[in-house]
Amino acid sequence: MGGTPGVPEMTGWVEFTDWALSVPFFTKTPKLGSARLVFEKDRMVIPPVTMTFAESTLTGRGMLTDFGHPRLVMSLTAPAIDLVELFGTGD
């Protein structure tokens, strides 16, 4: 780890396997088979990852830059998604 005081520079990666994400406003739990976070100096790269939300499958990637003043850029794609399946009926 290096960098200026208060703004570290990190290199390396973290890998997650067979994990789920708890999101309060989703009615179902998003599940991810595996994901890797790659740290390169002052940014974190999220290479393509596939997530399953109930019967919907999404593929996403992202990047977090400038840890001192974070900026997150993400993209998600899905051939189809059932919003009621994710968020419920609103009742």
Order of alpha helices (4+ residues) and beta strands (2+ residues): beta-beta-beta-beta-beta-beta-alpha
